[in-house]
Amino acid sequence: MRRRRRQLWRHPGLRRRRACRVVSHSQTSRRGGMASASACVPSRRGPDTTAIHGSEGGVPLMLTVQSFPTFERAYGAVLDQVVNRYWYRNAPRGIESREVLNVGFQLNDPIQRVAWLGSRRTNVVFCFAEALWFLWGRDDLAMMAYYAPRMRAYSRDQTTITGASYGTRLFGDIDEDERSQFDRCLELIRGDPATKRSFMVIFRPWETTDPAHPDVSCAVGFQLLARDGLLNATCYMRANDAMQGLVSDVFSFTLIQEFAARLLGLDVGVYGHLVGSMHLGVKHLSRAQTVLDEIRQPDTVPRRFRFPAMPTDTGWDDVQALRGHEYALRTNEMRYPPWYIESLGFPWYWQQVLLLFECYRQIAHEPEQSLDPVTLAALDPGFAWLVRHRWPSRMPTTGGSA
């Protein structure tokens, strides 16, 4: 009888019937030795009263999510959980998936928002473009479909993107004084640094009225909390795709957090990411396993690259000034060689963004040619590494950054 119970326990669908135990960051999983990204995972034991009443370093174990130094570490833990220790198998809207509920993690250094993993092939060009699309308060399909043609599938009218256009709700004008939710949150923080009301609503209640709509907001809300000279942020998600959406969502929301910190004159604090349903499509399972295999290689983590910090004096003028240049590059109005980008007067950080957009202009509009080695060499070494791994067939035979 006891053996039979253990066999039933191994069935993912029955895990919810058992109590939960807390996994500390130092504990490891049965496969791969990576810590879980979920604050609560199924246990074979009964309720752990030690965990409920105990503490680790003075922090109640069951009341906080796990902390990671960088997104790369958190990403590996999330993938390991969803691939190897998922709770459910299901097929919402016919899409076969593996799923874990109530996943959360904290990034101690949100600026390190990229996973430097060759097998993941992170599209840093798209990540920057989407973050700026949000900051500009846009919802047009044209811009995002240029960087990610697959996004056409999320637009019903092939003109706008309704659910994933978080920027229209965060940065769009919403009151008679033309203040956005973002503006009002910063005003609250300036007036009362200890405020807990600096919350921005993203998900709209009518989004679920049409079950067949191809695009419903995954993000529910975004919160900024200033504490002890640091600007902390938390993103609340109803659902997140562990292979795709998670990477770009964390990139965008941590960049918005960093931008807000610059406007407020604060340092960047921690970033929390809380997800109701963390899932992985079965069609991405093989790719996810390849990423996990790379992470487990002893020389993979940490990478030698560091994501650069945004200039401390960054303001709205910098962000808005990029808009016309992004359009010129996207529509192939002209080339942007490194010397020309430097002459525009942007800080080095934003010059790098324009260099990335120039690289993609060459990829999109000059498909028969290799990337210009001078442009590639002008990139930050980490950005050049990401471009090389994303588009290996477009690399020049000589020049550039290895």
DRENDO-1510 file (C-alpha; in Angstrom, 1 decimal, always signed):
<recs>
REC; n; res; u; v; w
REC; 1; MET; +0.0; +0.0; +0.0 .
REC; 2; ARG; +2.8; +2.4; +0.9 .
REC; 3; ARG; +4.5; +1.7; -2.5 .
REC; 4; ARG; +1.2; +2.4; -4.3 .
REC; 5; ARG; +1.0; +5.8; -2.6 .
REC; 6; ARG; +4.4; +6.7; -3.7 .
REC; 7; GLN; +3.6; +5.8; -7.3 .
REC; 8; LEU; +0.5; +8.0; -7.2 .
REC; 9; TRP; +2.6; +10.8; -5.8 .
REC; 10; ARG; +4.8; +10.8; -8.8 .
REC; 11; HIS; +1.9; +11.6; -11.1 .
REC; 12; PRO; +2.1; +15.4; -11.7 .
REC; 13; GLY; -1.6; +15.9; -11.5 .
REC; 14; LEU; -1.8; +14.6; -8.0 .
REC; 15; ARG; +0.9; +16.8; -6.5 .
REC; 16; ARG; -1.6; +19.5; -5.6 .
REC; 17; ARG; -3.1; +17.2; -3.0 .
REC; 18; ARG; +0.0; +17.2; -0.8 .
REC; 19; ALA; +1.3; +19.9; +1.5 .
REC; 20; CYS; +4.0; +22.2; +0.4 .
REC; 21; ARG; +7.5; +22.8; +1.7 .
REC; 22; VAL; +9.8; +25.7; +1.2 .
REC; 23; VAL; +13.0; +25.3; -0.8 .
REC; 24; SER; +15.8; +27.6; +0.2 .
REC; 25; HIS; +18.2; +29.0; -2.4 .
REC; 26; SER; +20.9; +26.6; -1.2 .
REC; 27; GLN; +18.8; +23.5; -1.8 .
REC; 28; THR; +19.1; +21.8; -5.2 .
REC; 29; SER; +16.8; +19.9; -7.4 .
REC; 30; ARG; +17.0; +16.2; -8.1 .
REC; 31; ARG; +18.2; +17.0; -11.6 .
REC; 32; GLY; +20.9; +19.4; -12.6 .
REC; 33; GLY; +21.6; +20.8; -9.1 .
REC; 34; MET; +19.7; +24.1; -9.7 .
REC; 35; ALA; +17.5; +25.7; -7.0 .
REC; 36; SER; +13.8; +25.9; -7.7 .
REC; 37; ALA; +12.3; +29.2; -8.8 .
REC; 38; SER; +9.1; +28.6; -7.0 .
REC; 39; ALA; +8.6; +29.7; -3.4 .
REC; 40; CYS; +6.6; +26.6; -2.7 .
REC; 41; VAL; +6.9; +23.1; -4.2 .
REC; 42; PRO; +5.1; +19.9; -3.4 .
REC; 43; SER; +6.4; +17.8; -0.6 .
REC; 44; ARG; +6.0; +14.1; +0.4 .
REC; 45; ARG; +5.9; +15.2; +4.1 .
REC; 46; GLY; +3.1; +16.7; +6.0 .
REC; 47; PRO; +3.0; +20.4; +6.9 .
REC; 48; ASP; +6.4; +21.7; +7.8 .
REC; 49; THR; +5.8; +23.6; +11.1 .
REC; 50; THR; +9.5; +24.5; +11.3 .
REC; 51; ALA; +9.2; +26.3; +8.0 .
REC; 52; ILE; +6.0; +28.1; +9.1 .
REC; 53; HIS; +7.4; +29.3; +12.4 .
REC; 54; GLY; +11.1; +29.3; +11.7 .
REC; 55; SER; +13.3; +31.7; +9.8 .
REC; 56; GLU; +16.5; +31.9; +7.8 .
REC; 57; GLY; +18.6; +35.0; +8.5 .
REC; 58; GLY; +15.7; +36.6; +10.2 .
REC; 59; VAL; +13.4; +36.3; +7.2 .
REC; 60; PRO; +10.3; +34.0; +7.4 .
REC; 61; LEU; +10.9; +31.3; +4.8 .
REC; 62; MET; +7.4; +30.9; +3.5 .
REC; 63; LEU; +6.8; +34.7; +3.0 .
REC; 64; THR; +9.5; +35.6; +0.5 .
REC; 65; VAL; +10.4; +34.4; -3.0 .
REC; 66; GLN; +13.9; +33.2; -3.8 .
REC; 67; SER; +16.6; +35.7; -4.7 .
REC; 68; PHE; +19.0; +35.4; -7.6 .
REC; 69; PRO; +22.0; +37.7; -8.4 .
REC; 70; THR; +21.1; +37.9; -12.1 .
REC; 71; PHE; +18.3; +37.0; -14.5 .
REC; 72; GLU; +20.5; +34.2; -16.0 .
REC; 73; ARG; +20.4; +32.3; -12.7 .
REC; 74; ALA; +16.7; +32.8; -12.2 .
REC; 75; TYR; +16.0; +31.7; -15.8 .
REC; 76; GLY; +17.8; +28.5; -15.3 .
REC; 77; ALA; +15.9; +27.7; -12.2 .
REC; 78; VAL; +12.6; +28.5; -13.9 .
REC; 79; LEU; +13.3; +26.3; -16.9 .
REC; 80; ASP; +14.5; +23.4; -14.6 .
REC; 81; GLN; +11.2; +23.6; -12.6 .
REC; 82; VAL; +8.9; +23.7; -15.7 .
REC; 83; VAL; +10.8; +21.0; -17.6 .
REC; 84; ASN; +11.7; +18.6; -14.9 .
REC; 85; ARG; +9.3; +19.2; -12.0 .
REC; 86; TYR; +6.2; +20.6; -13.5 .
REC; 87; TRP; +2.8; +20.2; -11.7 .
REC; 88; TYR; +0.4; +19.8; -14.6 .
REC; 89; ARG; +0.1; +18.8; -18.2 .
REC; 90; ASN; -2.7; +20.6; -20.1 .
REC; 91; ALA; -3.6; +22.1; -23.4 .
REC; 92; PRO; -5.3; +25.5; -23.1 .
REC; 93; ARG; -6.6; +26.6; -26.5 .
REC; 94; GLY; -5.2; +23.4; -27.9 .
REC; 95; ILE; -1.5; +24.2; -27.0 .
REC; 96; GLU; +0.1; +21.3; -25.2 .
REC; 97; SER; +2.0; +22.6; -22.2 .
REC; 98; ARG; +3.7; +21.9; -18.9 .
REC; 99; GLU; +2.8; +24.2; -16.0 .
REC; 100; VAL; +3.8; +25.2; -12.5 .
REC; 101; LEU; +1.6; +27.5; -10.4 .
REC; 102; ASN; +2.6; +30.5; -8.2 .
REC; 103; VAL; +6.1; +30.9; -9.4 .
REC; 104; GLY; +8.1; +33.9; -8.1 .
REC; 105; PHE; +11.7; +35.1; -8.0 .
REC; 106; GLN; +13.7; +38.2; -7.1 .
REC; 107; LEU; +16.6; +39.7; -8.9 .
REC; 108; ASN; +19.1; +41.4; -6.7 .
REC; 109; ASP; +20.7; +43.2; -9.7 .
REC; 110; PRO; +17.9; +43.9; -12.2 .
REC; 111; ILE; +20.3; +45.6; -14.6 .
REC; 112; GLN; +21.8; +42.2; -15.3 .
REC; 113; ARG; +18.6; +41.4; -17.3 .
REC; 114; VAL; +20.0; +39.1; -20.0 .
REC; 115; ALA; +20.8; +35.4; -20.0 .
REC; 116; TRP; +24.2; +35.0; -21.7 .
REC; 117; LEU; +23.4; +31.6; -23.1 .
REC; 118; GLY; +24.3; +30.7; -26.7 .
REC; 119; SER; +21.6; +28.0; -27.0 .
REC; 120; ARG; +18.9; +30.5; -25.9 .
REC; 121; ARG; +19.9; +33.0; -28.7 .
REC; 122; THR; +18.4; +36.0; -27.0 .
REC; 123; ASN; +17.2; +38.6; -29.5 .
REC; 124; VAL; +18.6; +41.7; -27.7 .
REC; 125; VAL; +17.5; +43.9; -30.6 .
REC; 126; PHE; +13.8; +42.9; -30.1 .
REC; 127; CYS; +14.2; +43.3; -26.3 .
REC; 128; PHE; +15.3; +46.9; -26.7 .
REC; 129; ALA; +12.7; +47.6; -29.4 .
REC; 130; GLU; +9.9; +46.3; -27.2 .
REC; 131; ALA; +11.0; +48.2; -24.2 .
REC; 132; LEU; +11.1; +51.4; -26.2 .
REC; 133; TRP; +7.7; +50.6; -27.8 .
REC; 134; PHE; +6.3; +50.4; -24.2 .
REC; 135; LEU; +8.0; +53.7; -23.2 .
REC; 136; TRP; +6.7; +55.4; -26.2 .
REC; 137; GLY; +3.1; +54.3; -25.3 .
REC; 138; ARG; +2.6; +52.6; -28.7 .
REC; 139; ASP; +0.2; +49.8; -29.8 .
REC; 140; ASP; +1.0; +49.7; -33.5 .
REC; 141; LEU; +1.7; +46.3; -35.1 .
REC; 142; ALA; +4.1; +47.8; -37.8 .
REC; 143; MET; +7.0; +48.5; -35.4 .
REC; 144; MET; +6.9; +45.2; -33.5 .
REC; 145; ALA; +6.2; +43.0; -36.5 .
REC; 146; TYR; +9.4; +44.4; -38.1 .
REC; 147; TYR; +11.5; +43.0; -35.2 .
REC; 148; ALA; +9.4; +39.9; -34.6 .
REC; 149; PRO; +7.1; +38.9; -37.6 .
REC; 150; ARG; +5.4; +36.2; -35.4 .
REC; 151; MET; +3.6; +39.0; -33.6 .
REC; 152; ARG; +1.3; +39.4; -36.5 .
REC; 153; ALA; -0.5; +36.4; -35.2 .
REC; 154; TYR; -1.5; +38.4; -32.1 .
REC; 155; SER; -3.2; +41.2; -34.0 .
REC; 156; ARG; -6.8; +40.7; -35.0 .
REC; 157; ASP; -7.0; +43.7; -37.3 .
REC; 158; GLN; -3.4; +43.5; -38.5 .
REC; 159; THR; -2.9; +47.1; -37.4 .
REC; 160; THR; -2.8; +47.2; -33.7 .
REC; 161; ILE; -1.7; +44.9; -30.8 .
REC; 162; THR; -4.2; +45.2; -27.9 .
REC; 163; GLY; -3.1; +42.8; -25.1 .
REC; 164; ALA; +0.6; +43.0; -25.2 .
REC; 165; SER; +0.8; +46.8; -25.7 .
REC; 166; TYR; +1.5; +47.4; -22.0 .
REC; 167; GLY; +2.9; +50.9; -22.8 .
REC; 168; THR; -0.5; +52.3; -23.8 .
REC; 169; ARG; -1.6; +51.6; -20.2 .
REC; 170; LEU; +1.6; +52.5; -18.4 .
REC; 171; PHE; +2.5; +55.6; -20.4 .
REC; 172; GLY; -0.6; +56.7; -22.2 .
REC; 173; ASP; -2.4; +59.9; -21.1 .
REC; 174; ILE; -5.2; +58.9; -18.7 .
REC; 175; ASP; -6.4; +62.1; -17.0 .
REC; 176; GLU; -7.3; +65.7; -17.8 .
REC; 177; ASP; -3.7; +66.8; -17.0 .
REC; 178; GLU; -2.3; +64.4; -19.5 .
REC; 179; ARG; -0.6; +62.4; -16.8 .
REC; 180; SER; +0.0; +58.7; -17.3 .
REC; 181; GLN; -0.1; +56.0; -14.6 .
REC; 182; PHE; +3.7; +56.1; -14.7 .
REC; 183; ASP; +3.8; +59.9; -14.1 .
REC; 184; ARG; +1.3; +59.7; -11.2 .
REC; 185; CYS; +3.3; +56.9; -9.6 .
REC; 186; LEU; +6.5; +59.0; -9.7 .
REC; 187; GLU; +4.6; +61.9; -8.3 .
REC; 188; LEU; +3.3; +59.7; -5.4 .
REC; 189; ILE; +6.9; +58.6; -4.7 .
REC; 190; ARG; +8.3; +62.1; -4.7 .
REC; 191; GLY; +5.6; +63.2; -2.3 .
REC; 192; ASP; +5.8; +60.2; +0.0 .
REC; 193; PRO; +8.8; +57.9; -0.6 .
REC; 194; ALA; +7.2; +55.3; +1.7 .
REC; 195; THR; +4.0; +55.1; -0.4 .
REC; 196; LYS; +2.6; +51.7; -1.3 .
REC; 197; ARG; +0.1; +53.2; -3.8 .
REC; 198; SER; +2.5; +53.5; -6.7 .
REC; 199; PHE; +0.9; +50.7; -8.6 .
REC; 200; MET; +0.0; +50.7; -12.3 .
REC; 201; VAL; -2.8; +48.6; -13.7 .
REC; 202; ILE; -2.2; +46.8; -17.0 .
REC; 203; PHE; -4.8; +44.0; -17.3 .
REC; 204; ARG; -8.2; +45.3; -18.3 .
REC; 205; PRO; -11.4; +43.5; -17.0 .
REC; 206; TRP; -13.0; +43.2; -20.5 .
REC; 207; GLU; -10.0; +41.4; -22.0 .
REC; 208; THR; -11.6; +38.0; -21.1 .
REC; 209; THR; -15.0; +38.7; -22.7 .
REC; 210; ASP; -13.8; +37.2; -26.0 .
REC; 211; PRO; -12.3; +33.7; -25.5 .
REC; 212; ALA; -11.2; +33.6; -29.1 .
REC; 213; HIS; -9.2; +36.8; -29.0 .
REC; 214; PRO; -5.5; +36.0; -30.0 .
REC; 215; ASP; -4.0; +38.5; -27.6 .
REC; 216; VAL; -4.8; +39.0; -23.9 .
REC; 217; SER; -2.4; +40.8; -21.5 .
REC; 218; CYS; -0.1; +38.5; -19.6 .
REC; 219; ALA; +0.9; +41.3; -17.3 .
REC; 220; VAL; -1.6; +42.3; -14.6 .
REC; 221; GLY; +0.2; +45.2; -13.0 .
REC; 222; PHE; +3.5; +46.8; -12.1 .
REC; 223; GLN; +4.5; +48.4; -8.8 .
REC; 224; LEU; +7.4; +50.7; -7.9 .
REC; 225; LEU; +8.5; +51.0; -4.2 .
REC; 226; ALA; +11.1; +53.4; -3.0 .
REC; 227; ARG; +12.9; +52.3; +0.1 .
REC; 228; ASP; +16.2; +53.5; +1.7 .
REC; 229; GLY; +17.3; +55.3; -1.5 .
REC; 230; LEU; +16.6; +52.3; -3.8 .
REC; 231; LEU; +13.8; +51.9; -6.3 .
REC; 232; ASN; +12.4; +48.4; -6.1 .
REC; 233; ALA; +9.9; +47.0; -8.6 .
REC; 234; THR; +7.4; +44.1; -8.8 .
REC; 235; CYS; +5.7; +42.8; -11.9 .
REC; 236; TYR; +2.5; +40.7; -11.5 .
REC; 237; MET; +1.8; +38.3; -14.3 .
REC; 238; ARG; -1.3; +36.1; -14.8 .
REC; 239; ALA; +0.8; +33.8; -17.0 .
REC; 240; ASN; +4.3; +33.6; -18.5 .
REC; 241; ASP; +5.8; +31.5; -21.2 .
REC; 242; ALA; +9.1; +30.3; -19.7 .
REC; 243; MET; +10.8; +29.9; -23.0 .
REC; 244; GLN; +9.8; +33.1; -24.8 .
REC; 245; GLY; +7.7; +35.7; -23.0 .
REC; 246; LEU; +9.7; +35.5; -19.7 .
REC; 247; VAL; +12.9; +36.7; -21.3 .
REC; 248; SER; +11.5; +39.8; -22.9 .
REC; 249; ASP; +9.1; +40.7; -20.1 .
REC; 250; VAL; +11.8; +40.7; -17.5 .
REC; 251; PHE; +14.0; +42.8; -19.8 .
REC; 252; SER; +11.3; +45.4; -20.4 .
REC; 253; PHE; +10.1; +45.8; -16.9 .
REC; 254; THR; +13.6; +45.9; -15.4 .
REC; 255; LEU; +14.5; +48.6; -18.0 .
REC; 256; ILE; +11.4; +50.6; -17.0 .
REC; 257; GLN; +12.4; +50.2; -13.4 .
REC; 258; GLU; +15.9; +51.5; -14.1 .
REC; 259; PHE; +14.5; +54.4; -16.2 .
REC; 260; ALA; +12.2; +55.3; -13.3 .
REC; 261; ALA; +15.1; +55.2; -10.9 .
REC; 262; ARG; +17.0; +57.6; -13.1 .
REC; 263; LEU; +14.1; +60.0; -13.2 .
REC; 264; LEU; +13.7; +59.9; -9.4 .
REC; 265; GLY; +17.5; +60.2; -8.7 .
REC; 266; LEU; +17.5; +56.8; -6.9 .
REC; 267; ASP; +19.6; +53.7; -7.2 .
REC; 268; VAL; +18.1; +50.5; -8.6 .
REC; 269; GLY; +16.9; +48.2; -6.0 .
REC; 270; VAL; +15.5; +44.6; -6.4 .
REC; 271; TYR; +13.0; +43.4; -8.9 .
REC; 272; GLY; +10.3; +40.8; -8.2 .
REC; 273; HIS; +8.5; +38.7; -10.8 .
REC; 274; LEU; +5.4; +36.9; -9.6 .
REC; 275; VAL; +3.5; +34.6; -12.0 .
REC; 276; GLY; +0.2; +32.8; -11.5 .
REC; 277; SER; +0.9; +30.2; -14.3 .
REC; 278; MET; +4.5; +29.6; -15.5 .
REC; 279; HIS; +4.2; +27.3; -18.5 .
REC; 280; LEU; +6.2; +25.8; -21.3 .
REC; 281; GLY; +4.8; +24.6; -24.6 .
REC; 282; VAL; +5.7; +21.0; -25.4 .
REC; 283; LYS; +7.0; +22.2; -28.8 .
REC; 284; HIS; +9.7; +24.1; -27.0 .
REC; 285; LEU; +10.7; +21.3; -24.7 .
REC; 286; SER; +13.7; +20.1; -26.7 .
REC; 287; ARG; +15.1; +23.7; -26.9 .
REC; 288; ALA; +14.6; +24.2; -23.2 .
REC; 289; GLN; +16.5; +21.1; -22.4 .
REC; 290; THR; +19.3; +22.2; -24.6 .
REC; 291; VAL; +19.5; +25.5; -22.7 .
REC; 292; LEU; +19.5; +23.5; -19.4 .
REC; 293; ASP; +22.3; +21.3; -20.7 .
REC; 294; GLU; +24.4; +24.5; -21.4 .
REC; 295; ILE; +23.7; +25.9; -18.0 .
REC; 296; ARG; +25.0; +22.7; -16.3 .
REC; 297; GLN; +28.3; +23.0; -18.0 .
REC; 298; PRO; +30.8; +24.2; -15.4 .
REC; 299; ASP; +32.3; +27.0; -17.5 .
REC; 300; THR; +28.9; +28.5; -18.6 .
REC; 301; VAL; +28.0; +30.6; -15.5 .
REC; 302; PRO; +28.9; +33.3; -14.9 .
REC; 303; ARG; +29.7; +34.8; -18.2 .
REC; 304; ARG; +32.4; +37.4; -18.6 .
REC; 305; PHE; +29.8; +40.0; -19.9 .
REC; 306; ARG; +28.0; +42.6; -17.8 .
REC; 307; PHE; +24.9; +44.4; -19.1 .
REC; 308; PRO; +25.7; +48.1; -19.1 .
REC; 309; ALA; +23.9; +50.5; -16.8 .
REC; 310; MET; +21.7; +53.3; -18.1 .
REC; 311; PRO; +23.3; +56.8; -17.6 .
REC; 312; THR; +22.3; +58.4; -14.3 .
REC; 313; ASP; +21.1; +61.6; -16.1 .
REC; 314; THR; +18.8; +59.7; -18.5 .
REC; 315; GLY; +15.5; +61.6; -19.1 .
REC; 316; TRP; +12.5; +61.6; -21.3 .
REC; 317; ASP; +14.4; +63.7; -23.9 .
REC; 318; ASP; +16.8; +60.9; -24.5 .
REC; 319; VAL; +14.1; +58.3; -24.9 .
REC; 320; GLN; +11.9; +60.4; -27.2 .
REC; 321; ALA; +14.9; +61.6; -29.3 .
REC; 322; LEU; +15.5; +57.9; -30.3 .
REC; 323; ARG; +12.0; +57.6; -31.9 .
REC; 324; GLY; +12.8; +59.3; -35.2 .
REC; 325; HIS; +16.1; +57.4; -35.6 .
REC; 326; GLU; +14.4; +54.1; -34.9 .
REC; 327; TYR; +11.8; +54.9; -37.6 .
REC; 328; ALA; +14.5; +55.9; -40.1 .
REC; 329; LEU; +16.4; +52.6; -39.5 .
REC; 330; ARG; +13.2; +50.4; -39.6 .
REC; 331; THR; +12.1; +51.9; -42.9 .
REC; 332; ASN; +15.6; +51.8; -44.4 .
REC; 333; GLU; +15.7; +55.5; -45.1 .
REC; 334; MET; +19.4; +55.6; -44.5 .
REC; 335; ARG; +22.4; +53.7; -43.1 .
REC; 336; TYR; +23.7; +54.6; -39.7 .
REC; 337; PRO; +27.4; +53.9; -39.6 .
REC; 338; PRO; +29.2; +54.1; -36.2 .
REC; 339; TRP; +30.7; +57.5; -37.0 .
REC; 340; TYR; +27.3; +59.0; -37.8 .
REC; 341; ILE; +25.7; +57.5; -34.6 .
REC; 342; GLU; +28.5; +59.0; -32.5 .
REC; 343; SER; +27.9; +62.4; -34.1 .
REC; 344; LEU; +24.3; +62.5; -33.0 .
REC; 345; GLY; +25.4; +63.3; -29.4 .
REC; 346; PHE; +23.6; +60.5; -27.6 .
REC; 347; PRO; +25.3; +59.0; -24.5 .
REC; 348; TRP; +27.3; +55.8; -25.2 .
REC; 349; TYR; +24.4; +53.6; -23.8 .
REC; 350; TRP; +21.9; +54.9; -26.3 .
REC; 351; GLN; +24.5; +54.9; -29.1 .
REC; 352; GLN; +24.7; +51.1; -28.5 .
REC; 353; VAL; +20.9; +50.8; -29.0 .
REC; 354; LEU; +21.1; +52.6; -32.3 .
REC; 355; LEU; +24.1; +50.4; -33.3 .
REC; 356; LEU; +21.9; +47.3; -32.6 .
REC; 357; PHE; +19.1; +48.7; -34.7 .
REC; 358; GLU; +21.6; +49.4; -37.5 .
REC; 359; CYS; +22.7; +45.8; -37.3 .
REC; 360; TYR; +19.1; +44.7; -37.6 .
REC; 361; ARG; +18.5; +47.1; -40.5 .
REC; 362; GLN; +21.3; +45.3; -42.4 .
REC; 363; ILE; +19.8; +41.9; -41.5 .
REC; 364; ALA; +16.3; +42.8; -42.5 .
REC; 365; HIS; +17.0; +45.0; -45.6 .
REC; 366; GLU; +20.2; +43.6; -46.9 .
REC; 367; PRO; +19.6; +39.8; -46.7 .
REC; 368; GLU; +22.3; +38.8; -49.1 .
REC; 369; GLN; +25.1; +40.6; -47.3 .
REC; 370; SER; +27.0; +39.9; -44.2 .
REC; 371; LEU; +26.9; +42.3; -41.3 .
REC; 372; ASP; +29.3; +45.2; -41.6 .
REC; 373; PRO; +32.4; +44.3; -39.5 .
REC; 374; VAL; +32.9; +48.0; -38.5 .
REC; 375; THR; +29.4; +48.2; -37.1 .
REC; 376; LEU; +29.8; +44.9; -35.3 .
REC; 377; ALA; +33.2; +46.0; -33.8 .
REC; 378; ALA; +31.6; +49.2; -32.5 .
REC; 379; LEU; +29.2; +47.2; -30.3 .
REC; 380; ASP; +29.7; +46.5; -26.7 .
REC; 381; PRO; +31.4; +43.0; -26.5 .
REC; 382; GLY; +28.4; +41.5; -24.8 .
REC; 383; PHE; +25.9; +42.9; -27.3 .
REC; 384; ALA; +28.2; +41.7; -30.2 .
REC; 385; TRP; +28.2; +38.2; -28.6 .
REC; 386; LEU; +24.4; +38.2; -28.5 .
REC; 387; VAL; +24.2; +39.3; -32.1 .
REC; 388; ARG; +26.6; +36.6; -33.2 .
REC; 389; HIS; +24.7; +33.9; -31.5 .
REC; 390; ARG; +21.3; +35.1; -32.8 .
REC; 391; TRP; +22.4; +35.5; -36.4 .
REC; 392; PRO; +25.5; +33.3; -36.9 .
REC; 393; SER; +24.9; +33.0; -40.7 .
REC; 394; ARG; +25.1; +36.8; -41.2 .
REC; 395; MET; +28.5; +37.2; -39.5 .
REC; 396; PRO; +31.5; +38.6; -41.5 .
REC; 397; THR; +34.4; +36.2; -42.0 .
REC; 398; THR; +36.8; +38.7; -40.4 .
REC; 399; GLY; +36.4; +41.6; -38.0 .
REC; 400; GLY; +33.9; +42.3; -35.2 .
REC; 401; SER; +34.0; +41.0; -31.7 .
REC; 402; ALA; +34.3; +37.3; -30.8 .
</recs>
